Amino acid sequence: MSENASLPVVPATADAEPAPPARFDTLPLDPKLLRAVADSGYLMMTPIQAKAIPIVLQGRDVMGAAQTGTGKTAAFSIPLLQRMLKHENPSVSPARHPVRALVLAPTRELADQVADNVKKYAKHTQLRSVVVFGGVDMKPQTAALKAGVEVLIATPGRLLDHIEAKNCVLNQVEYVVLDEADRMLDIGFLPDLQRILSFLPKARQTLLFSATFSPEIKRLAQSYLQDPILVETARPNQTASTVEQRFISATDDDKRAIIKQILKERSIRQAIVFGNSKLGVARLARSFERDGLRTAALHGDKSQDERLKSLDAFKRGEVDLLVATDVAARGLDIADLPAVFNFDVPFNAEDYVHRIGRTGRAGASGIAVTLVTKADARLVADIEKLTKRKIDLESFEVVDERPQFERRRREEGFERDERSERPARVASPTVRPPSQPADPFFNKPYEASTRDEPPAWEKAKVAAPVKGLSSYIKPKKQLAALFGAKKSAPAEG
């Protein structure tokens, strides 16, 4: 790669015989960290961990590219905790616990997950950590920051809020981690990232980890790293070999039926369904709920509490389908997730890698199904270009689950034909009750009166002509009593 000609590279050895996985206890780590790693059930390192951890321990800047689900979080959190043990102290004074390491993540869910891992690895030490993200009250976060923390995990927006409120001081930061760096360095995050980095010391160790690195992103990242080493454990933007990828040609009306049929045929109990819009995800979740599936929606309009509850219910198995936007595509580690469905082809080809990376994690197998319409041809071509993999669209026969007579009428037009060929029905005689004798007066047509007579209410009294008035001026007529007319006063003689 021409973009990386000046970077030292630790590539994957695809042609050589793969080395056996290294054990964590072969690393120069403190016994407290090794005990925490063992408590988490990890004995052997993944390829990204085996390559990146020794380099991070040396204090070098690293750009780490690895497939989703290969343990990138441990690859930077464990060595950084090891390097910060020299600052470990039991003091309760906040001044003895300044922020030493800053981890930036693009989404709330990823930040929360990284914080859980850091706490798990640091539980036997006296190093403090806290996570701050938007959508929740700032007061508990402020109290934790002012009590002093060594490791701060944050999303950019909420971190800027705390910086402006003077809740945290970053002038002693020694280590910066940009998790999911391709999104962090994207155009939307770049201004916030530049503001945050302006508050940090120039002399620091910077680490970038992500599943995807485009050449443009690599050029941008070099402006933030000093003499970085590129660590790649797989071809850039490669998807996991344990994931079965299927691209099915479908219409918008058949997409939901295809997903339900695949779930039934493969006996899949849980899956994530990805959509491109928040409104579409909300509607799709309601549709699956009406179909009898336990469904939860996860998108940016949900409050942080609602999003965490939906994720927790999904992880506990209380929800069958998690219908989500790309907010759930990055960093979520859900054990033994068997399937991922792309209801909509992602607008960004790199998001495809992250979406299907939710399944087939840690060596497990999984299936990723993408439903493609005729309008998605350009997006599919972008995925082919990114993954360097030829995509073949396959057809899918949808089994109609409606009753047989409805399918016959829909497919063969029986309803229309039966109307034309059906013999005329003979109306059965109806029994009517005997009619009552009616007054013949009410059946007569209207007949106008031929007599030219004044109305009855004018017959009673004819007003005398008023003296002094012209003979051409007619006296006022009296209105009928039913109109509520007042009686006129008698004329004076």
Secondary structure, 3 states (H helix, E strand, C coil): CHHHCCCCEECCCCCCCCCCCCEHHHCCCCHHHHHHHHHCCCCECCHHHHHHHHHHHCCCCEEEECCCCCCHHHHHHHHHHHHHHHHCCCCCCHHHCCCCEEEECCCHHHHHHHHHHHHHHCCCCCCCEEEECCCCCHHHHHHHHHHCCCEEEECHHHHHHHHHCCCCCCCCCCEEEEECHHHHCCCCCHHHHHHHHHCCCCCCEEEEEECCCCHHHHHHHCCCCCCCEEEECCCCCCCCCCEEEEEEECCCCCHHHHHHHHHHHCCCCCEEEECCCHHHHHHHHHHHHHCCCCEEEECCCCCHHHHHHHHHHHHCCCCCEEEECHHHCCCCCCCCCCEEEECCCCCCHHHHHHHHCCCCHHHCCEEEEEEECHHHHHHHHHHHHHHCCCCCEECCCCCCCCCHHHHHHHHHCHHHHHHHHCCCCCCCCCCCCCCCCCCHHHHCCCCCCCCCCCCHHHHCCCCCCCCCCCCCCCCCCCCCHHHCCCCCCCCCC
